């Protein structure tokens, strides 16, 4: 392969890698707790609505009486787990 062919291929590869890295770096973590304190959202749906693709929403223990609709690639995770009958919830 000639050097003149190698340079454009390396440039294309570098652009693809940088684009992939920038998408991964852009994801953020959003928090939810029942009081909405500490910069967190009070409602899960509010956090989902504010989230971008690939963001992670961490939900603190509490009662959240709401219907949540998720229409994007977003992860919702508890901030803690409890064990009931050998199952982690």
Steps between C-alpha positions, in 0.01 A plus 500: 500500500637839409537772756252717306231232553588446866449859615130535402424161655665598826309826501167321452586250774598782738173685436296185569685430825467860619128503421449179699697635795313830503165316516619293796638806676179695449288263714423635845351373824175654623367446852146472637395504864160548670577857615682621189790612717868523412442597137292187437160474338195426716322296231642219289310622192659845535844340500411282200371804311822691574727206415683467172570174320722267705468699823466308828227587749568391859188480714525520879272288722156646549141493380448640150131497405523566128484334162831526318537491122850442362544560130880507472806293581527590869596285798308527826681355801427492872754663730464207741360148504314293755484123531162331534486121501840469329408746225655843468253777428 
